[in-house]
């Protein structure tokens, strides 16, 4: 069969089967890559919560929330304590430090871009004021 230059879904499938998937429990970066885990962390940033409260606030099924909490607990992003029959989860901020440190490396770039944007906005404002004075 001659190469047509186009891949079909069948062709793509062969590549997907051999591609390894990164473990979600290896570090904080992989753990927070999942949007629902980030949502859990955002809720816990306001204070510790029982699982049922997280379920209600996030609108997710309890088994799914528990699964994500397990991953977050395994990488040290959350801690759990028992309170009677409830399990209360809280954010472990120190475990977010590697992510904070990595993002902080981009701070200078952002500041430079914001400074450039401020300069452009100031120029546009001056142009607009100059045009209104001419009228």
Secondary structure as UniProt FT lines:
FT   HELIX           9..18
FT   TURN            24..25
FT   HELIX           28..32
FT   HELIX           35..44
FT   TURN            45..46
FT   STRAND          49..50
FT   HELIX           51..58
FT   HELIX           62..74
FT   TURN            75..76
FT   STRAND          78..83
FT   TURN            84..85
FT   STRAND          86..91
FT   HELIX           93..96
FT   HELIX           97..104
FT   TURN            105..106
FT   HELIX           107..134
//
